Amino acid sequence: MRPNPISLETAKMLSEKLNVPIEQIMHMPQHILMKKMMEAVNQEEKKEEKE
């Protein structure tokens, strides 16, 4: 499998947000990566609503 076409900066940001190593972000299938990103966005929205 070839690496995801994202920049290193984006991979770093995603690894921090998702608590996943950068290597795993780069080689994760795109549909799974998109699902995890949507879950992270939904969690942030829920936190903002509570505040």
PDBQT receptor file of N, H, CA, C and O in Angstrom, charges set to zero:
ATOM      1  N   MET A   1       0.852  -1.175   0.000  1.00  0.00    +0.000 N 
ATOM      2  CA  MET A   1       0.000   0.000   0.000  1.00  0.00    +0.000 C 
ATOM      3  C   MET A   1       0.897   1.237   0.000  1.00  0.00    +0.000 C 
ATOM      4  O   MET A   1       1.880   1.290   0.739  1.00  0.00    +0.000 OA
ATOM      5  N   ARG A   2       0.573   2.202  -0.801  1.00  0.00    +0.000 N 
ATOM      6  H   ARG A   2      -0.226   2.158  -1.401  1.00  0.00    +0.000 HD
ATOM      7  CA  ARG A   2       1.393   3.412  -0.848  1.00  0.00    +0.000 C 
ATOM      8  C   ARG A   2       0.920   4.402   0.224  1.00  0.00    +0.000 C 
ATOM      9  O   ARG A   2      -0.236   4.347   0.644  1.00  0.00    +0.000 OA
ATOM     10  N   PRO A   3       1.786   5.291   0.663  1.00  0.00    +0.000 N 
ATOM     11  CA  PRO A   3       1.433   6.254   1.712  1.00  0.00    +0.000 C 
ATOM     12  C   PRO A   3       0.333   7.218   1.257  1.00  0.00    +0.000 C 
ATOM     13  O   PRO A   3       0.165   7.483   0.067  1.00  0.00    +0.000 OA
ATOM     14  N   ASN A   4      -0.395   7.724   2.223  1.00  0.00    +0.000 N 
ATOM     15  H   ASN A   4      -0.258   7.509   3.190  1.00  0.00    +0.000 HD
ATOM     16  CA  ASN A   4      -1.424   8.722   1.936  1.00  0.00    +0.000 C 
ATOM     17  C   ASN A   4      -0.785   9.993   1.395  1.00  0.00    +0.000 C 
ATOM     18  O   ASN A   4       0.306  10.364   1.827  1.00  0.00    +0.000 OA
ATOM     19  N   PRO A   5      -1.443  10.666   0.457  1.00  0.00    +0.000 N 
ATOM     20  CA  PRO A   5      -0.887  11.887  -0.134  1.00  0.00    +0.000 C 
ATOM     21  C   PRO A   5      -1.157  13.117   0.739  1.00  0.00    +0.000 C 
ATOM     22  O   PRO A   5      -1.824  14.058   0.310  1.00  0.00    +0.000 OA
ATOM     23  N   ILE A   6      -0.636  13.097   1.954  1.00  0.00    +0.000 N 
ATOM     24  H   ILE A   6      -0.094  12.332   2.303  1.00  0.00    +0.000 HD
ATOM     25  CA  ILE A   6      -0.801  14.249   2.849  1.00  0.00    +0.000 C 
ATOM     26  C   ILE A   6       0.576  14.740   3.261  1.00  0.00    +0.000 C 
ATOM     27  O   ILE A   6       1.555  13.995   3.213  1.00  0.00    +0.000 OA
ATOM     28  N   SER A   7       0.639  15.995   3.664  1.00  0.00    +0.000 N 
ATOM     29  H   SER A   7      -0.157  16.600   3.703  1.00  0.00    +0.000 HD
ATOM     30  CA  SER A   7       1.925  16.568   4.053  1.00  0.00    +0.000 C 
ATOM     31  C   SER A   7       2.327  16.085   5.441  1.00  0.00    +0.000 C 
ATOM     32  O   SER A   7       1.507  15.562   6.194  1.00  0.00    +0.000 OA
ATOM     33  N   LEU A   8       3.582  16.267   5.760  1.00  0.00    +0.000 N 
ATOM     34  H   LEU A   8       4.249  16.692   5.148  1.00  0.00    +0.000 HD
ATOM     35  CA  LEU A   8       4.090  15.876   7.067  1.00  0.00    +0.000 C 
ATOM     36  C   LEU A   8       3.409  16.671   8.170  1.00  0.00    +0.000 C 
ATOM     37  O   LEU A   8       3.101  16.126   9.229  1.00  0.00    +0.000 OA
ATOM     38  N   GLU A   9       3.172  17.957   7.930  1.00  0.00    +0.000 N 
ATOM     39  H   GLU A   9       3.422  18.400   7.069  1.00  0.00    +0.000 HD
ATOM     40  CA  GLU A   9       2.517  18.794   8.932  1.00  0.00    +0.000 C 
ATOM     41  C   GLU A   9       1.108  18.294   9.226  1.00  0.00    +0.000 C 
ATOM     42  O   GLU A   9       0.680  18.256  10.380  1.00  0.00    +0.000 OA
ATOM     43  N   THR A  10       0.397  17.911   8.174  1.00  0.00    +0.000 N 
ATOM     44  H   THR A  10       0.745  17.942   7.237  1.00  0.00    +0.000 HD
ATOM     45  CA  THR A  10      -0.956  17.381   8.346  1.00  0.00    +0.000 C 
ATOM     46  C   THR A  10      -0.916  16.062   9.101  1.00  0.00    +0.000 C 
ATOM     47  O   THR A  10      -1.749  15.820   9.975  1.00  0.00    +0.000 OA
ATOM     48  N   ALA A  11       0.040  15.215   8.772  1.00  0.00    +0.000 N 
ATOM     49  H   ALA A  11       0.716  15.412   8.063  1.00  0.00    +0.000 HD
ATOM     50  CA  ALA A  11       0.180  13.930   9.457  1.00  0.00    +0.000 C 
ATOM     51  C   ALA A  11       0.488  14.138  10.937  1.00  0.00    +0.000 C 
ATOM     52  O   ALA A  11      -0.041  13.420  11.785  1.00  0.00    +0.000 OA
ATOM     53  N   LYS A  12       1.339  15.115  11.254  1.00  0.00    +0.000 N 
ATOM     54  H   LYS A  12       1.769  15.698  10.565  1.00  0.00    +0.000 HD
ATOM     55  CA  LYS A  12       1.645  15.407  12.657  1.00  0.00    +0.000 C 
ATOM     56  C   LYS A  12       0.401  15.867  13.399  1.00  0.00    +0.000 C 
ATOM     57  O   LYS A  12       0.128  15.408  14.508  1.00  0.00    +0.000 OA
ATOM     58  N   MET A  13      -0.362  16.786  12.779  1.00  0.00    +0.000 N 
ATOM     59  H   MET A  13      -0.140  17.159  11.878  1.00  0.00    +0.000 HD
ATOM     60  CA  MET A  13      -1.575  17.301  13.410  1.00  0.00    +0.000 C 
ATOM     61  C   MET A  13      -2.572  16.167  13.655  1.00  0.00    +0.000 C 
ATOM     62  O   MET A  13      -3.154  16.070  14.735  1.00  0.00    +0.000 OA
ATOM     63  N   LEU A  14      -2.765  15.311  12.650  1.00  0.00    +0.000 N 
ATOM     64  H   LEU A  14      -2.292  15.389  11.772  1.00  0.00    +0.000 HD
ATOM     65  CA  LEU A  14      -3.701  14.206  12.790  1.00  0.00    +0.000 C 
ATOM     66  C   LEU A  14      -3.240  13.211  13.852  1.00  0.00    +0.000 C 
ATOM     67  O   LEU A  14      -4.060  12.694  14.611  1.00  0.00    +0.000 OA
ATOM     68  N   SER A  15      -1.954  12.943  13.913  1.00  0.00    +0.000 N 
ATOM     69  H   SER A  15      -1.288  13.363  13.297  1.00  0.00    +0.000 HD
ATOM     70  CA  SER A  15      -1.454  11.984  14.902  1.00  0.00    +0.000 C 
ATOM     71  C   SER A  15      -1.670  12.507  16.317  1.00  0.00    +0.000 C 
ATOM     72  O   SER A  15      -1.951  11.729  17.228  1.00  0.00    +0.000 OA
ATOM     73  N   GLU A  16      -1.542  13.811  16.506  1.00  0.00    +0.000 N 
ATOM     74  H   GLU A  16      -1.314  14.443  15.766  1.00  0.00    +0.000 HD
ATOM     75  CA  GLU A  16      -1.792  14.392  17.828  1.00  0.00    +0.000 C 
ATOM     76  C   GLU A  16      -3.273  14.355  18.173  1.00  0.00    +0.000 C 
ATOM     77  O   GLU A  16      -3.644  14.006  19.294  1.00  0.00    +0.000 OA
ATOM     78  N   LYS A  17      -4.120  14.712  17.216  1.00  0.00    +0.000 N 
ATOM     79  H   LYS A  17      -3.819  14.996  16.306  1.00  0.00    +0.000 HD
ATOM     80  CA  LYS A  17      -5.569  14.735  17.456  1.00  0.00    +0.000 C 
ATOM     81  C   LYS A  17      -6.131  13.340  17.679  1.00  0.00    +0.000 C 
ATOM     82  O   LYS A  17      -6.994  13.148  18.535  1.00  0.00    +0.000 OA
ATOM     83  N   LEU A  18      -5.643  12.359  16.912  1.00  0.00    +0.000 N 
ATOM     84  H   LEU A  18      -4.941  12.515  16.217  1.00  0.00    +0.000 HD
ATOM     85  CA  LEU A  18      -6.189  11.013  16.970  1.00  0.00    +0.000 C 
ATOM     86  C   LEU A  18      -5.420  10.088  17.906  1.00  0.00    +0.000 C 
ATOM     87  O   LEU A  18      -5.832   8.949  18.127  1.00  0.00    +0.000 OA
ATOM     88  N   ASN A  19      -4.310  10.567  18.457  1.00  0.00    +0.000 N 
ATOM     89  H   ASN A  19      -3.975  11.493  18.277  1.00  0.00    +0.000 HD
ATOM     90  CA  ASN A  19      -3.448   9.761  19.332  1.00  0.00    +0.000 C 
ATOM     91  C   ASN A  19      -2.991   8.478  18.630  1.00  0.00    +0.000 C 
ATOM     92  O   ASN A  19      -3.078   7.380  19.180  1.00  0.00    +0.000 OA
ATOM     93  N   VAL A  20      -2.505   8.653  17.406  1.00  0.00    +0.000 N 
ATOM     94  H   VAL A  20      -2.435   9.545  16.959  1.00  0.00    +0.000 HD
ATOM     95  CA  VAL A  20      -2.030   7.542  16.584  1.00  0.00    +0.000 C 
ATOM     96  C   VAL A  20      -0.647   7.923  16.065  1.00  0.00    +0.000 C 
ATOM     97  O   VAL A  20      -0.434   9.082  15.711  1.00  0.00    +0.000 OA
ATOM     98  N   PRO A  21       0.304   6.983  16.008  1.00  0.00    +0.000 N 
ATOM     99  CA  PRO A  21       1.629   7.300  15.469  1.00  0.00    +0.000 C 
ATOM    100  C   PRO A  21       1.564   7.795  14.025  1.00  0.00    +0.000 C 
ATOM    101  O   PRO A  21       0.686   7.394  13.260  1.00  0.00    +0.000 OA
ATOM    102  N   ILE A  22       2.494   8.663  13.664  1.00  0.00    +0.000 N 
ATOM    103  H   ILE A  22       3.207   8.989  14.284  1.00  0.00    +0.000 HD
ATOM    104  CA  ILE A  22       2.534   9.239  12.318  1.00  0.00    +0.000 C 
ATOM    105  C   ILE A  22       2.637   8.141  11.259  1.00  0.00    +0.000 C 
ATOM    106  O   ILE A  22       1.992   8.228  10.214  1.00  0.00    +0.000 OA
ATOM    107  N   GLU A  23       3.437   7.118  11.521  1.00  0.00    +0.000 N 
ATOM    108  H   GLU A  23       3.961   7.047  12.369  1.00  0.00    +0.000 HD
ATOM    109  CA  GLU A  23       3.601   6.039  10.554  1.00  0.00    +0.000 C 
ATOM    110  C   GLU A  23       2.266   5.372  10.254  1.00  0.00    +0.000 C 
ATOM    111  O   GLU A  23       1.972   5.031   9.108  1.00  0.00    +0.000 OA
ATOM    112  N   GLN A  24       1.465   5.193  11.293  1.00  0.00    +0.000 N 
ATOM    113  H   GLN A  24       1.704   5.470  12.224  1.00  0.00    +0.000 HD
ATOM    114  CA  GLN A  24       0.166   4.559  11.105  1.00  0.00    +0.000 C 
ATOM    115  C   GLN A  24      -0.777   5.476  10.318  1.00  0.00    +0.000 C 
ATOM    116  O   GLN A  24      -1.565   4.993   9.505  1.00  0.00    +0.000 OA
ATOM    117  N   ILE A  25      -0.707   6.783  10.550  1.00  0.00    +0.000 N 
ATOM    118  H   ILE A  25      -0.067   7.175  11.211  1.00  0.00    +0.000 HD
ATOM    119  CA  ILE A  25      -1.524   7.743   9.796  1.00  0.00    +0.000 C 
ATOM    120  C   ILE A  25      -1.164   7.675   8.313  1.00  0.00    +0.000 C 
ATOM    121  O   ILE A  25      -2.047   7.656   7.456  1.00  0.00    +0.000 OA
ATOM    122  N   MET A  26       0.119   7.640   8.019  1.00  0.00    +0.000 N 
ATOM    123  H   MET A  26       0.837   7.655   8.716  1.00  0.00    +0.000 HD
ATOM    124  CA  MET A  26       0.559   7.666   6.626  1.00  0.00    +0.000 C 
ATOM    125  C   MET A  26       0.156   6.407   5.855  1.00  0.00    +0.000 C 
ATOM    126  O   MET A  26      -0.035   6.472   4.640  1.00  0.00    +0.000 OA
ATOM    127  N   HIS A  27       0.025   5.275   6.528  1.00  0.00    +0.000 N 
ATOM    128  H   HIS A  27       0.180   5.223   7.515  1.00  0.00    +0.000 HD
ATOM    129  CA  HIS A  27      -0.273   4.023   5.844  1.00  0.00    +0.000 C 
ATOM    130  C   HIS A  27      -1.680   3.506   6.112  1.00  0.00    +0.000 C 
ATOM    131  O   HIS A  27      -2.022   2.393   5.714  1.00  0.00    +0.000 OA
ATOM    132  N   MET A  28      -2.492   4.309   6.784  1.00  0.00    +0.000 N 
ATOM    133  H   MET A  28      -2.214   5.213   7.107  1.00  0.00    +0.000 HD
ATOM    134  CA  MET A  28      -3.867   3.916   7.067  1.00  0.00    +0.000 C 
ATOM    135  C   MET A  28      -4.712   4.060   5.798  1.00  0.00    +0.000 C 
ATOM    136  O   MET A  28      -4.555   5.038   5.067  1.00  0.00    +0.000 OA
ATOM    137  N   PRO A  29      -5.598   3.109   5.528  1.00  0.00    +0.000 N 
ATOM    138  CA  PRO A  29      -6.488   3.270   4.369  1.00  0.00    +0.000 C 
ATOM    139  C   PRO A  29      -7.294   4.567   4.489  1.00  0.00    +0.000 C 
ATOM    140  O   PRO A  29      -7.705   4.952   5.584  1.00  0.00    +0.000 OA
ATOM    141  N   GLN A  30      -7.511   5.226   3.367  1.00  0.00    +0.000 N 
ATOM    142  H   GLN A  30      -7.177   4.913   2.478  1.00  0.00    +0.000 HD
ATOM    143  CA  GLN A  30      -8.142   6.543   3.385  1.00  0.00    +0.000 C 
ATOM    144  C   GLN A  30      -9.529   6.522   3.995  1.00  0.00    +0.000 C 
ATOM    145  O   GLN A  30      -9.890   7.463   4.702  1.00  0.00    +0.000 OA
ATOM    146  N   HIS A  31     -10.322   5.490   3.751  1.00  0.00    +0.000 N 
ATOM    147  H   HIS A  31     -10.029   4.725   3.176  1.00  0.00    +0.000 HD
ATOM    148  CA  HIS A  31     -11.672   5.480   4.296  1.00  0.00    +0.000 C 
ATOM    149  C   HIS A  31     -11.661   5.374   5.819  1.00  0.00    +0.000 C 
ATOM    150  O   HIS A  31     -12.537   5.931   6.481  1.00  0.00    +0.000 OA
ATOM    151  N   ILE A  32     -10.702   4.681   6.369  1.00  0.00    +0.000 N 
ATOM    152  H   ILE A  32      -9.990   4.229   5.831  1.00  0.00    +0.000 HD
ATOM    153  CA  ILE A  32     -10.595   4.585   7.825  1.00  0.00    +0.000 C 
ATOM    154  C   ILE A  32     -10.093   5.906   8.395  1.00  0.00    +0.000 C 
ATOM    155  O   ILE A  32     -10.576   6.360   9.432  1.00  0.00    +0.000 OA
ATOM    156  N   LEU A  33      -9.139   6.516   7.728  1.00  0.00    +0.000 N 
ATOM    157  H   LEU A  33      -8.746   6.147   6.886  1.00  0.00    +0.000 HD
ATOM    158  CA  LEU A  33      -8.626   7.811   8.173  1.00  0.00    +0.000 C 
ATOM    159  C   LEU A  33      -9.737   8.859   8.178  1.00  0.00    +0.000 C 
ATOM    160  O   LEU A  33      -9.850   9.639   9.123  1.00  0.00    +0.000 OA
ATOM    161  N   MET A  34     -10.549   8.879   7.136  1.00  0.00    +0.000 N 
ATOM    162  H   MET A  34     -10.457   8.245   6.368  1.00  0.00    +0.000 HD
ATOM    163  CA  MET A  34     -11.657   9.833   7.074  1.00  0.00    +0.000 C 
ATOM    164  C   MET A  34     -12.658   9.575   8.193  1.00  0.00    +0.000 C 
ATOM    165  O   MET A  34     -13.178  10.523   8.782  1.00  0.00    +0.000 OA
ATOM    166  N   LYS A  35     -12.934   8.324   8.492  1.00  0.00    +0.000 N 
ATOM    167  H   LYS A  35     -12.511   7.554   8.013  1.00  0.00    +0.000 HD
ATOM    168  CA  LYS A  35     -13.863   7.978   9.568  1.00  0.00    +0.000 C 
ATOM    169  C   LYS A  35     -13.331   8.471  10.913  1.00  0.00    +0.000 C 
ATOM    170  O   LYS A  35     -14.080   9.045  11.703  1.00  0.00    +0.000 OA
ATOM    171  N   LYS A  36     -12.045   8.251  11.173  1.00  0.00    +0.000 N 
ATOM    172  H   LYS A  36     -11.437   7.785  10.531  1.00  0.00    +0.000 HD
ATOM    173  CA  LYS A  36     -11.445   8.689  12.432  1.00  0.00    +0.000 C 
ATOM    174  C   LYS A  36     -11.444  10.212  12.538  1.00  0.00    +0.000 C 
ATOM    175  O   LYS A  36     -11.651  10.761  13.620  1.00  0.00    +0.000 OA
ATOM    176  N   MET A  37     -11.211  10.896  11.416  1.00  0.00    +0.000 N 
ATOM    177  H   MET A  37     -11.043  10.450  10.536  1.00  0.00    +0.000 HD
ATOM    178  CA  MET A  37     -11.228  12.358  11.437  1.00  0.00    +0.000 C 
ATOM    179  C   MET A  37     -12.630  12.868  11.753  1.00  0.00    +0.000 C 
ATOM    180  O   MET A  37     -12.781  13.823  12.515  1.00  0.00    +0.000 OA
ATOM    181  N   MET A  38     -13.653  12.249  11.181  1.00  0.00    +0.000 N 
ATOM    182  H   MET A  38     -13.531  11.473  10.562  1.00  0.00    +0.000 HD
ATOM    183  CA  MET A  38     -15.025  12.659  11.448  1.00  0.00    +0.000 C 
ATOM    184  C   MET A  38     -15.389  12.411  12.910  1.00  0.00    +0.000 C 
ATOM    185  O   MET A  38     -16.091  13.224  13.513  1.00  0.00    +0.000 OA
ATOM    186  N   GLU A  39     -14.932  11.318  13.483  1.00  0.00    +0.000 N 
ATOM    187  H   GLU A  39     -14.362  10.658  12.994  1.00  0.00    +0.000 HD
ATOM    188  CA  GLU A  39     -15.177  11.035  14.893  1.00  0.00    +0.000 C 
ATOM    189  C   GLU A  39     -14.528  12.101  15.768  1.00  0.00    +0.000 C 
ATOM    190  O   GLU A  39     -15.124  12.541  16.751  1.00  0.00    +0.000 OA
ATOM    191  N   ALA A  40     -13.316  12.519  15.423  1.00  0.00    +0.000 N 
ATOM    192  H   ALA A  40     -12.832  12.161  14.624  1.00  0.00    +0.000 HD
ATOM    193  CA  ALA A  40     -12.614  13.548  16.192  1.00  0.00    +0.000 C 
ATOM    194  C   ALA A  40     -13.356  14.875  16.103  1.00  0.00    +0.000 C 
ATOM    195  O   ALA A  40     -13.473  15.584  17.103  1.00  0.00    +0.000 OA
ATOM    196  N   VAL A  41     -13.859  15.220  14.922  1.00  0.00    +0.000 N 
ATOM    197  H   VAL A  41     -13.764  14.644  14.110  1.00  0.00    +0.000 HD
ATOM    198  CA  VAL A  41     -14.606  16.463  14.748  1.00  0.00    +0.000 C 
ATOM    199  C   VAL A  41     -15.889  16.420  15.574  1.00  0.00    +0.000 C 
ATOM    200  O   VAL A  41     -16.241  17.403  16.226  1.00  0.00    +0.000 OA
ATOM    201  N   ASN A  42     -16.582  15.297  15.550  1.00  0.00    +0.000 N 
ATOM    202  H   ASN A  42     -16.297  14.498  15.020  1.00  0.00    +0.000 HD
ATOM    203  CA  ASN A  42     -17.814  15.163  16.321  1.00  0.00    +0.000 C 
ATOM    204  C   ASN A  42     -17.552  15.283  17.820  1.00  0.00    +0.000 C 
ATOM    205  O   ASN A  42     -18.354  15.882  18.537  1.00  0.00    +0.000 OA
ATOM    206  N   GLN A  43     -16.455  14.731  18.297  1.00  0.00    +0.000 N 
ATOM    207  H   GLN A  43     -15.804  14.245  17.714  1.00  0.00    +0.000 HD
ATOM    208  CA  GLN A  43     -16.114  14.837  19.718  1.00  0.00    +0.000 C 
ATOM    209  C   GLN A  43     -15.834  16.280  20.101  1.00  0.00    +0.000 C 
ATOM    210  O   GLN A  43     -16.250  16.729  21.169  1.00  0.00    +0.000 OA
ATOM    211  N   GLU A  44     -15.132  17.014  19.241  1.00  0.00    +0.000 N 
ATOM    212  H   GLU A  44     -14.794  16.650  18.373  1.00  0.00    +0.000 HD
ATOM    213  CA  GLU A  44     -14.843  18.420  19.525  1.00  0.00    +0.000 C 
ATOM    214  C   GLU A  44     -16.127  19.240  19.558  1.00  0.00    +0.000 C 
ATOM    215  O   GLU A  44     -16.274  20.119  20.407  1.00  0.00    +0.000 OA
ATOM    216  N   GLU A  45     -17.054  18.965  18.650  1.00  0.00    +0.000 N 
ATOM    217  H   GLU A  45     -16.935  18.251  17.961  1.00  0.00    +0.000 HD
ATOM    218  CA  GLU A  45     -18.319  19.681  18.623  1.00  0.00    +0.000 C 
ATOM    219  C   GLU A  45     -19.118  19.418  19.887  1.00  0.00    +0.000 C 
ATOM    220  O   GLU A  45     -19.748  20.330  20.423  1.00  0.00    +0.000 OA
ATOM    221  N   LYS A  46     -19.101  18.186  20.367  1.00  0.00    +0.000 N 
ATOM    222  H   LYS A  46     -18.590  17.445  19.932  1.00  0.00    +0.000 HD
ATOM    223  CA  LYS A  46     -19.814  17.853  21.602  1.00  0.00    +0.000 C 
ATOM    224  C   LYS A  46     -19.217  18.588  22.796  1.00  0.00    +0.000 C 
ATOM    225  O   LYS A  46     -19.949  19.054  23.669  1.00  0.00    +0.000 OA
ATOM    226  N   LYS A  47     -17.866  18.695  22.838  1.00  0.00    +0.000 N 
ATOM    227  H   LYS A  47     -17.271  18.316  22.128  1.00  0.00    +0.000 HD
ATOM    228  CA  LYS A  47     -17.212  19.409  23.920  1.00  0.00    +0.000 C 
ATOM    229  C   LYS A  47     -17.587  20.887  23.890  1.00  0.00    +0.000 C 
ATOM    230  O   LYS A  47     -17.816  21.488  24.940  1.00  0.00    +0.000 OA
ATOM    231  N   GLU A  48     -17.650  21.474  22.702  1.00  0.00    +0.000 N 
ATOM    232  H   GLU A  48     -17.464  20.985  21.850  1.00  0.00    +0.000 HD
ATOM    233  CA  GLU A  48     -18.003  22.886  22.572  1.00  0.00    +0.000 C 
ATOM    234  C   GLU A  48     -19.446  23.139  22.990  1.00  0.00    +0.000 C 
ATOM    235  O   GLU A  48     -19.744  24.179  23.576  1.00  0.00    +0.000 OA
ATOM    236  N   GLU A  49     -20.342  22.206  22.698  1.00  0.00    +0.000 N 
ATOM    237  H   GLU A  49     -20.099  21.360  22.222  1.00  0.00    +0.000 HD
ATOM    238  CA  GLU A  49     -21.739  22.353  23.079  1.00  0.00    +0.000 C 
ATOM    239  C   GLU A  49     -21.901  22.324  24.583  1.00  0.00    +0.000 C 
ATOM    240  O   GLU A  49     -22.746  23.034  25.127  1.00  0.00    +0.000 OA
ATOM    241  N   LYS A  50     -21.106  21.513  25.266  1.00  0.00    +0.000 N 
ATOM    242  H   LYS A  50     -20.420  20.936  24.824  1.00  0.00    +0.000 HD
ATOM    243  CA  LYS A  50     -21.199  21.399  26.729  1.00  0.00    +0.000 C 
ATOM    244  C   LYS A  50     -20.717  22.675  27.422  1.00  0.00    +0.000 C 
ATOM    245  O   LYS A  50     -21.183  22.994  28.516  1.00  0.00    +0.000 OA
ATOM    246  N   GLU A  51     -19.812  23.388  26.813  1.00  0.00    +0.000 N 
ATOM    247  H   GLU A  51     -19.434  23.128  25.925  1.00  0.00    +0.000 HD
ATOM    248  CA  GLU A  51     -19.226  24.573  27.450  1.00  0.00    +0.000 C 
ATOM    249  C   GLU A  51     -20.078  25.782  27.297  1.00  0.00    +0.000 C 
ATOM    250  O   GLU A  51     -19.718  26.855  27.780  1.00  0.00    +0.000 OA
TER     251      GLU A  51
